[in-house]
Amino acid sequence: MKAVNEMKKVMFVQHFGSVFEHSLWVAEQAVRDRPFKSVQTLYDKMTAVVQEASRSDQLALLRNHPNLGANMKMTDASVKEQKAAGLTSLSKEEFDQFSLLNEAYTQKFSFPFIMAVRGKTKEEICVQMKQRLQNDKETEFETALAEVFKIAGFRIEDIVIQEEPSACQP
């Protein structure tokens, strides 16, 4: 974690600002608590920033996520994650189904469906979308935040591995 802890603030925000989709404020607040002892303490701090944020800031963070399987501008991390799950090569029928589910989900919950898709198939994602549409608003808000935290964990690890491979070794 030496390289991460020694980064200038602007570099830290540049590297870790994408951990939470279009939400640089999380990295800007987390950097104040350096040094981080481990990848886990960095993750814990960044997720704590979100947990301690106002409900409106949390909602804004959720709304910054792209629809899964949609043809829209996404961050590089989102493109990579969705591509690995097969969401960038949907058939017309699959695309239409994802579009309908995304629309129903956003209409019900006022934010896009969010799922940590790493290691998941498009079929598994579709099943989850259908199941989670049955949730009440509060349950789904908490579920979406939990998924955002899973995504953040993957992204933090990926960034640290690039900067300092030994920091992620047990």
Contact map, one row per residue, 1 for C-alpha under 8 A:
11111000000000000000000000000000000111100000000000000000000000000000000000000000000000000000000000000000000000000000000000000000000000000000000000000000000000010001001000
11111100000000000000000000000000000000000000000000000000000000000000000000000000000000000000000000000000000000000000000000000000000000000000000000000000000000000000000000
11111110000000000000000000000000000000000000000000000000000000000000000000000000000000000000000000000000000000000000000000000000000000000000000000000000000000000011000000
11111110000100000000000000000000000000000000000000000000000000000000000000000000000000000000000000000000000000000000000000000000000000000000000000000000000000010011000000
11111110000000000000000000000000011100000000000000000000000000000000000000000000000000000000000000000000000000000000000000000000000000000000000000000000000000000000000000
01111111000000000000000000000000000000000000000000000000000000000000000000000000000000000000000000000000000000000000000000000000000000000000000000000000000000000000000000
00111111111100000000000000000000000000000000000000000000000000000000000000000000000000000000000000000000000000000000000000000000000000000000000000000000000000000000000000
00000111111100000000000000000000000000000000000000000000000000000000000000000000000000000000000000000000000000000000000000000000000000000000000000000000000000000000000000
00000011111110000000000000010010000000000000000000000000000000000000000000000000000000000000000000000000000000000000000000000000000000000000000000000000000000000000000000
00000011111111000000000000000000000000000000000000000000000000000000000000000000000000000000000000000000000000000000000000000000000000000000000000000000000000000000000000
00000011111111100000000000000000000000000000000000000000000000000000000000000000000000000000000000000000000000000000000000000000000000000000000000000000000000000000000000
00010011111111111000000000100010000000000000000000000000000000000000000000000000000000000000000000000000000000000000000000000000000000000000000000000000000000000000000000
00000000111111111000000100110010000000000000000000000000000000000000000000000000000000000000000000000000000000000000000000000000000000000000000000000000000000000000000000
00000000011111111100000000000000000000000000000000000000000000000000000000000000000000000000000000000000000000000000000000000000000000000000000000000000000000000000000000
00000000001111111100000000000000000000000000000000000000000000000000000000000000000000000000000000000000000000000000000000000000000000000000000000000000000000100000000000
00000000000111111110000100100000000000000000000000000000000000000000000000000000000000000000000000000000000000000000000000000000000000000000000000000000000100100000000000
00000000000111111111011111110000000000000000000000000000000000000000000000000000000000000000000000000000000000000000000000000000000000000000000000000000000000000000000000
00000000000001111111111100000000000000000000000000000000000000000000000000101000000000000000000000000000000000000000000000000000000000000000000000000000000000000000000000
00000000000000011111100000000000000000000000000000000000000000000000000000000000000000000000000000000000000000000000000000000000000000000000000000000011001100000000000000
00000000000000001111111101000000000000000000000000000000000010000000000000000000000000000000000000000000000000000000000000000000000000000000000000010001000000000000000000
00000000000000000111111000000000000000000000000000000000000010011000000000100000000000000000000000000000000000000000000000000000000000000000000000000000000000000000000000
00000000000000001101111100000000000000000000000000000000000010011000000000000000000000000000000000000000000000000000000000000000000000000000000000000000000000000000000000
00000000000000001101111111100000000000000000000000000000000010010000000000000000000000000000000000000000000000000000000000000000000000000000000000000000000000000000000000
00000000000010011101011111110000000000000000000000000000000000000000000000000000000000000000000000000000000000000000000000000000000000000000000000000000000000000000000000
00000000000000001000001111111000000000000000000000000000000000000000000000000000000000000000000000000000000000000000000000000000000000000000000000000000000000000000000000
00000000000000001001001111111100000000000000010011000000000000000000000000000000000000000000000000000000000000000000000000000000000000000000000000000000000000000000000000
00000000000110011000001111111110000000000000010000000000000000000000000000000000000000000000000000000000000000000000000000000000000000000000000000000000000000000000000000
00000000100010001000000111111111000000000000000000000000000000000000000000000000000000000000000000000000000000000000000000000000000000000000000000000000000000000000000000
00000000000000000000000011111111100000000000000010000000000000000000000000000000000000000000000000000000000000000000000000000000000000000000000000000000000000000000000000
00000000000000000000000001111111110000000100110010000000000000000000000000000000000000000000000000000000000000000000000000000000000000000000000000000000000000000000000000
00000000100110000000000000111111110000000000000000000000000000000000000000000000000000000000000000000000000000000000000000000000000000000000000000000000000000000000000000
00000000000000000000000000011111110000000000000000000000000000000000000000000000000000000000000000000000000000000000000000000000000000000000000000000000000000000000000000
00000000000000000000000000001111111100000000100000000000000000000000000000000000000000000000000000000000000000000000000000000000000000000000000000000000000000000000000000
00001000000000000000000000000111111100000000000000000000000000000000000000000000000000000000000000000000000000000000000000000000000000000000000000000000000000000000000000
00001000000000000000000000000000111110000000000000000000000000000000000000000000000000000000000000000000000000000000000000000000000000000000000000000000000000000000000000
10001000000000000000000000000000111111101100000000000000000000000000000000000000000000000000000000000000000000000000000000000000000000000000000000000000000000000000000000
10000000000000000000000000000000001111101100000000000000000000000000000000000000000000000000000000000000000000000000000000000000000000000000000000000000000000000000000000
10000000000000000000000000000000000111111100000000000000000000000000000000000000000000000000000000000000000000000000000000000000000000000000000000000000000000000000001000
10000000000000000000000000000000000111111110000000000000000000000000000000000000000000000000000000000000000000000000000000000000000000000000000000000000000110010000001100
00000000000000000000000000000000000001111111000000000000000000000000000000000000000000000000000000000000000000000000000000000000000000000000000000000000000000000000000000
00000000000000000000000000000000000111111111100000000000000000000000000000000000000000000000000000000000000000000000000000000000000000000000000000000000000000000000000000
00000000000000000000000000000100000111111111110000000000000000000000000000000000000000000000000000000000000000000000000000000000000000000000000000000000000000000000000000
00000000000000000000000000000000000000111111111000000000000000000000000000000000000000000000000000000000000000000000000000000000000000000000000000000001100100000000000000
00000000000000000000000000000000000000011111111100000000000000000000000000000000000000000000000000000000000000000000000000000000000000000000000000000000000000000000000000
00000000000000000000000000000100100000001111111110000000000000000000000000000000000000000000000000000000000000000000000000000000000000000000000000000000000000000000000000
00000000000000000000000001100100000000000111111111000000000000000000000000000000000000000000000000000000000000000000000000000000000000000000000000000000000000000000000000
00000000000000000000000000000000000000000011111111100000000000000000000000000000000000000000000000000000000000000000000000000000000000000000000000001000000000000000000000
00000000000000000000000000000000000000000001111111110000000000000000000000000000000000000000000000000000000000000000000000000000000000000000000000000000000000000000000000
00000000000000000000000001001100000000000000111111111000000000000000000000000000000000000000000000000000000000000000000000000000000000000000000000000000000000000000000000
00000000000000000000000001000000000000000000011111111000010000000000000000000000000000000000000000000000000000000000000000000000000000000000000000000000000000000000000000
00000000000000000000000000000000000000000000001111111000010000000000000000000000000000000000000000000000000000000000000000000000000000000000000000000000000000000000000000
00000000000000000000000000000000000000000000000111111100000000000000000000000000000000000000000000000000000000000000000000000000000000000000000000000000000000000000000000
00000000000000000000000000000000000000000000000011111110110000000000000000000000000000000000000000000000000000000000000000000000000000000000000000000000000000000000000000
00000000000000000000000000000000000000000000000000011111110000000000000000000000000000000000000000000000000000000000000000000000000000000000000000000000000000000000000000
00000000000000000000000000000000000000000000000000001111111000000000000000000000000000000000000000000000000000000000000000000000000000000000000000000000000000000000000000
00000000000000000000000000000000000000000000000000000111111100000000000000000000000000000000000000000000000000000000000000000000000000000000000000000000000000000000000000
00000000000000000000000000000000000000000000000000001111111110000000000000000000000000000000000000000000000000000000000000000000000000000000000000000000000000000000000000
00000000000000000000000000000000000000000000000001101111111111000000000000000000000000000000000000000000000000000000000000000000000000000000000000000000000000000000000000
00000000000000000000000000000000000000000000000000000011111111100000000000000000000000000000000000000000000000100000000000000000000000000000000000000000000000000000000000
00000000000000000000000000000000000000000000000000000001111111110000000000000000000000000000000000000000000000000000000000000000000000000000000000000000000000000000000000
00000000000000000001111000000000000000000000000000000000111111111000000000000000000000000000000000000000000000000000000000000000000000000000000000000000000000000000000000
00000000000000000000000000000000000000000000000000000000011111111000000000000000000000000000000000000000000000110100000000000000000000000000000110010000000000000000000000
00000000000000000000000000000000000000000000000000000000001111111100000000000000000000000000000000000000000001110000000000000000000000000000000000000000000000000000000000
00000000000000000000111000000000000000000000000000000000000111111100000000000000000000000000000000000000000000000000000000000000000000000000000000000000000000000000000000
00000000000000000000110000000000000000000000000000000000000011111110000000000000000000000000000000000000000000010100000000000000000000000000000000000000000000000000000000
00000000000000000000000000000000000000000000000000000000000000111111010101000100000000000000000000000000000000010000000000000000000000000000000000000000000000000000000000
00000000000000000000000000000000000000000000000000000000000000001111110000000000000000000000000000000100000000011100000000000000000000000000000000000000000000000000000000
00000000000000000000000000000000000000000000000000000000000000000111110000000000010000100000000001000100000000001100000000000000000000000000000000000000000000000000000000
00000000000000000000000000000000000000000000000000000000000000000011111000000000010000110100001001100000000000000000000000000000000000000000000000000000000000000000000000
00000000000000000000000000000000000000000000000000000000000000000111111100000000000000010000001001100000000000000000000000000000000000000000000000000000000000000000000000
00000000000000000000000000000000000000000000000000000000000000000000111110000000000000010000000000000000000000000000000000000000000000000000000000000000000000000000000000
00000000000000000000000000000000000000000000000000000000000000000100011111000000000000000000000000000000000000000000000000000000000000000000000000000000000000000000000000
00000000000000000000000000000000000000000000000000000000000000000000001111100000000000000000000000000000000000000000000000000000000000000000000000000000000000000000000000
00000000000000000000000000000000000000000000000000000000000000000100000111111110000000000000000000000000000000000000000000000000000000000000000000000000000000000000000000
00000000000000000100100000000000000000000000000000000000000000000000000011111110000000000000000000000000000000000000000000000000000000000000000000000000000000000000000000
00000000000000000000000000000000000000000000000000000000000000000000000001111111000000000000000000000000000000000000000000000000000000000000000000000000000000000000000000
00000000000000000100000000000000000000000000000000000000000000000000000001111111100000000000000000000000000000000000000000000000000000000000000000000000001000000000000000
00000000000000000000000000000000000000000000000000000000000000000100000001111111110000000000000000000000000000000000000000000000000000000000000000000000000000000000000000
00000000000000000000000000000000000000000000000000000000000000000000000001111111111000010000000000000000000000000000000000000000000000000000000000000000000000000000000000
00000000000000000000000000000000000000000000000000000000000000000000000000011111111100000000000000000000000000000000000000000000000000000000000000000000000000000000000000
00000000000000000000000000000000000000000000000000000000000000000000000000001111111110000000000000000000000000000000110000000000000000000000000000000000000000000000000000
00000000000000000000000000000000000000000000000000000000000000000001100000000111111111110000000000000000000000000000100000000000000000000000000000000000000000000000000000
00000000000000000000000000000000000000000000000000000000000000000000000000000011111111111000000000000000000000000000000000000000000000000000000000000000000000000000000000
00000000000000000000000000000000000000000000000000000000000000000000000000000001111111100000000000000000000000000000011000000000000000000000000000000000000000000000000000
00000000000000000000000000000000000000000000000000000000000000000000000000000000111111100000000000000000000000000000111111000000000000000000000000000000000000000000000000
00000000000000000000000000000000000000000000000000000000000000000000000000000000011111111100000000000000000000000000000011000000000000000000000000000000000000000000000000
00000000000000000000000000000000000000000000000000000000000000000001100000000000011111111100000000000000000000000000000001000000000000000000000000000000000000000000000000
00000000000000000000000000000000000000000000000000000000000000000000111000000010011001111100000000000000000000000000000000000000000000000000000000000000000000000000000000
00000000000000000000000000000000000000000000000000000000000000000000000000000000001001111110000000000000000000000000000000000000000000000000000000000000000000000000000000
00000000000000000000000000000000000000000000000000000000000000000000100000000000000001111111111000000000000000000000000000000000000000000000000000000000000000000000000000
00000000000000000000000000000000000000000000000000000000000000000000000000000000000000001111111000000000000000000000000000000000000000000000000000000000000000000000000000
00000000000000000000000000000000000000000000000000000000000000000000000000000000000000000111111100000000000000000000000000000000000000000000000000000000000000000000000000
00000000000000000000000000000000000000000000000000000000000000000000000000000000000000000111111110000000000000000000000000000000000000000000000000000000000000000000000000
00000000000000000000000000000000000000000000000000000000000000000000000000000000000000000111111111000000000000000000000000000000000000000000000000000000000000000000000000
00000000000000000000000000000000000000000000000000000000000000000000110000000000000000000111111111100000000000000000000000000000000000000000000000000000000000000000000000
00000000000000000000000000000000000000000000000000000000000000000000000000000000000000000001111111110000000000000000000000000000000000000000000000000000000000000000000000
00000000000000000000000000000000000000000000000000000000000000000000000000000000000000000000111111111000000000000000000000000000000000000000000000000000000000000000000000
00000000000000000000000000000000000000000000000000000000000000000001110000000000000000000000011111111100000000000000000000000100000000000000000000000000000000000000000000
00000000000000000000000000000000000000000000000000000000000000000000110000000000000000000000001111111110000000000000000000000000000000000000000000000000000000000000000000
00000000000000000000000000000000000000000000000000000000000000000000000000000000000000000000000111111111000000000000000000000000000000000000000000000000000000000000000000
00000000000000000000000000000000000000000000000000000000000000000000000000000000000000000000000011111111100000000000000000000000110000000000000000000000000000000000000000
00000000000000000000000000000000000000000000000000000000000000000011000000000000000000000000000001111111110000011000000000000000000000000000000000000000000000000000000000
00000000000000000000000000000000000000000000000000000000000000000000000000000000000000000000000000111111111000000000000000000000000000000000000000000000000000000000000000
00000000000000000000000000000000000000000000000000000000000000000000000000000000000000000000000000011111111100000000000000000000000010000000000000000000000000000000000000
00000000000000000000000000000000000000000000000000000000000000000000000000000000000000000000000000001111111111111000000000000000100010000000000000000000000000000000000000
00000000000000000000000000000000000000000000000000000000000000000000000000000000000000000000000000000111111111111000000000000000000000000000000000000000000000000000000000
00000000000000000000000000000000000000000000000000000000000000000000000000000000000000000000000000000011111111100000000000000000000000000000000000000000000000000000000000
00000000000000000000000000000000000000000000000000000000000000000000000000000000000000000000000000000001111111000000000000000000000010001000000000000000000000000000000000
00000000000000000000000000000000000000000000000000000000000000000000000000000000000000000000000000000000111111110000000000000000000000001001100000000000000000000000000000
00000000000000000000000000000000000000000000000000000000000000100000000000000000000000000000000000000000111111110000000000000000000000000000000000000000000000000000000000
00000000000000000000000000000000000000000000000000000000001001100000000000000000000000000000000000000000111011111000000000000000000000000000000000000000000000000000000000
00000000000000000000000000000000000000000000000000000000000001101110000000000000000000000000000000000100110011111100000000000000000000000000000000000000000000000000000000
00000000000000000000000000000000000000000000000000000000000000000011000000000000000000000000000000000100110000111110000000000000100000000000000100000000000000000000000000
00000000000000000000000000000000000000000000000000000000000001001011000000000000000000000000000000000000000000011111000000000000000000000000000100110000000000000000000000
00000000000000000000000000000000000000000000000000000000000000000000000000000000000000000000000000000000000000001111100000001000000000000000000100110010000000000000000000
00000000000000000000000000000000000000000000000000000000000000000000000000000000000000000000000000000000000000000111110000000000000000000000000000110110000000000000000000
00000000000000000000000000000000000000000000000000000000000000000000000000000000110010000000000000000000000000000011111110001000000000000000000000000000000000000000000000
00000000000000000000000000000000000000000000000000000000000000000000000000000000100110000000000000000000000000000001111100000000000000000000000000000000000000000000000000
00000000000000000000000000000000000000000000000000000000000000000000000000000000000110000000000000000000000000000000111110000000000000000000000000000000000000000000000000
00000000000000000000000000000000000000000000000000000000000000000000000000000000000010000000000000000000000000000000111111011000000000000000000000000000000000000000000000
00000000000000000000000000000000000000000000000000000000000000000000000000000000000011000000000000000000000000000000101111111000000000000000000000000000000000000000000000
00000000000000000000000000000000000000000000000000000000000000000000000000000000000011100000000000000000000000000000000111111100000000000000000000000000000000000000000000
00000000000000000000000000000000000000000000000000000000000000000000000000000000000000000000000000000000000000000000000011111110000000000000000000000000000000000000000000
00000000000000000000000000000000000000000000000000000000000000000000000000000000000000000000000000000000000000000000000111111111000000000000000000000000000000000000000000
00000000000000000000000000000000000000000000000000000000000000000000000000000000000000000000000000000000000000000010100111111111100000000000000000000000000000000000000000
00000000000000000000000000000000000000000000000000000000000000000000000000000000000000000000000001000000000000000000000001111111110000000000000000000000000000000000000000
00000000000000000000000000000000000000000000000000000000000000000000000000000000000000000000000000000000000000000000000000111111111000000000000000000000000000000000000000
00000000000000000000000000000000000000000000000000000000000000000000000000000000000000000000000000000000000000000000000000011111111100000000000000000000000000000000000000
00000000000000000000000000000000000000000000000000000000000000000000000000000000000000000000000000001000100000001000000000001111111110000000000000000000000000000000000000
00000000000000000000000000000000000000000000000000000000000000000000000000000000000000000000000000001000000000000000000000000111111111000000000000000000000000000000000000
00000000000000000000000000000000000000000000000000000000000000000000000000000000000000000000000000000000000000000000000000000011111111100000000000000000000000000000000000
00000000000000000000000000000000000000000000000000000000000000000000000000000000000000000000000000000000000000000000000000000001111111100001000000000000000000000000000000
00000000000000000000000000000000000000000000000000000000000000000000000000000000000000000000000000000001100100000000000000000000111111100000000000000000000000000000000000
00000000000000000000000000000000000000000000000000000000000000000000000000000000000000000000000000000000000000000000000000000000011111110000000000000000000000000000000000
00000000000000000000000000000000000000000000000000000000000000000000000000000000000000000000000000000000000000000000000000000000001111111011000000000000000000000000000000
00000000000000000000000000000000000000000000000000000000000000000000000000000000000000000000000000000000000000000000000000000000000001111111000000000000000000000000000000
00000000000000000000000000000000000000000000000000000000000000000000000000000000000000000000000000000000000110000000000000000000000000111111100000000000000000000000000000
00000000000000000000000000000000000000000000000000000000000000000000000000000000000000000000000000000000000000000000000000000000000000011111110000000000000000000000000000
00000000000000000000000000000000000000000000000000000000000000000000000000000000000000000000000000000000000000000000000000000000000000111111111000000000000000000000000000
00000000000000000000000000000000000000000000000000000000000000000000000000000000000000000000000000000000000010000000000000000000000100111111111100000000000000000000000000
00000000000000000000000000000000000000000000000000000000000000000000000000000000000000000000000000000000000010000000000000000000000000001111111110000000000000000000000000
00000000000000000000000000000000000000000000000000000000000000000000000000000000000000000000000000000000000000000000000000000000000000000111111111000000000000000000000000
00000000000000000000000000000000000000000000000000000000000000000000000000000000000000000000000000000000000000000000000000000000000000000011111111100000000000000000000000
00000000000000000000000000000000000000000000000000000000000001000000000000000000000000000000000000000000000000001110000000000000000000000001111111110000000000000000000000
00000000000000000000000000000000000000000000000000000000000001000000000000000000000000000000000000000000000000000000000000000000000000000000111111111000000000000000000000
00000000000000000000000000000000000000000000000000000000000000000000000000000000000000000000000000000000000000000000000000000000000000000000011111111100000000000000000000
00000000000000000000000000000000000000000000000000000000000000000000000000000000000000000000000000000000000000000111000000000000000000000000001111111110000000000000000000
00000000000000000001000000000000000000000000000000000000000001000000000000000000000000000000000000000000000000000111000000000000000000000000000111111111000000000000000000
00000000000000000000000000000000000000000000001000000000000000000000000000000000000000000000000000000000000000000000000000000000000000000000000011111111100000000000000000
00000000000000000000000000000000000000000000000000000000000000000000000000000000000000000000000000000000000000000001000000000000000000000000000001111111110000000000000000
00000000000000000010000000000000000000000000000000000000000000000000000000000000000000000000000000000000000000000011000000000000000000000000000000111111111000000000000000
00000000000000000011000000000000000000000010000000000000000000000000000000000000000000000000000000000000000000000000000000000000000000000000000000011111111100000000000000
00000000000000000000000000000000000000000010000000000000000000000000000000000000000000000000000000000000000000000000000000000000000000000000000000001111111110000000000000
00000000000000000000000000000000000000000000000000000000000000000000000000000000000000000000000000000000000000000000000000000000000000000000000000000111111111000000000000
00000000000000000010000000000000000000000000000000000000000000000000000000001000000000000000000000000000000000000000000000000000000000000000000000000011111111100000000000
00000000000000010010000000000000000000100010000000000000000000000000000000000000000000000000000000000000000000000000000000000000000000000000000000000001111111110000000000
00000000000000000000000000000000000000100000000000000000000000000000000000000000000000000000000000000000000000000000000000000000000000000000000000000000111111111000000100
00000000000000000000000000000000000000000000000000000000000000000000000000000000000000000000000000000000000000000000000000000000000000000000000000000000011111111100000000
00000000000000110000000000000000000000000000000000000000000000000000000000000000000000000000000000000000000000000000000000000000000000000000000000000000001111111110000000
10010000000000000000000000000000000000100000000000000000000000000000000000000000000000000000000000000000000000000000000000000000000000000000000000000000000111111111101100
00000000000000000000000000000000000000000000000000000000000000000000000000000000000000000000000000000000000000000000000000000000000000000000000000000000000011111111111100
00000000000000000000000000000000000000000000000000000000000000000000000000000000000000000000000000000000000000000000000000000000000000000000000000000000000001111111100000
00110000000000000000000000000000000000000000000000000000000000000000000000000000000000000000000000000000000000000000000000000000000000000000000000000000000000111111100000
10110000000000000000000000000000000000000000000000000000000000000000000000000000000000000000000000000000000000000000000000000000000000000000000000000000000000011111111100
00000000000000000000000000000000000000000000000000000000000000000000000000000000000000000000000000000000000000000000000000000000000000000000000000000000000000011111111110
00000000000000000000000000000000000000000000000000000000000000000000000000000000000000000000000000000000000000000000000000000000000000000000000000000000000000001001111110
10000000000000000000000000000000000001100000000000000000000000000000000000000000000000000000000000000000000000000000000000000000000000000000000000000000000000011001111110
00000000000000000000000000000000000000100000000000000000000000000000000000000000000000000000000000000000000000000000000000000000000000000000000000000000000010011001111111
00000000000000000000000000000000000000000000000000000000000000000000000000000000000000000000000000000000000000000000000000000000000000000000000000000000000000000000111111
00000000000000000000000000000000000000000000000000000000000000000000000000000000000000000000000000000000000000000000000000000000000000000000000000000000000000000000000111
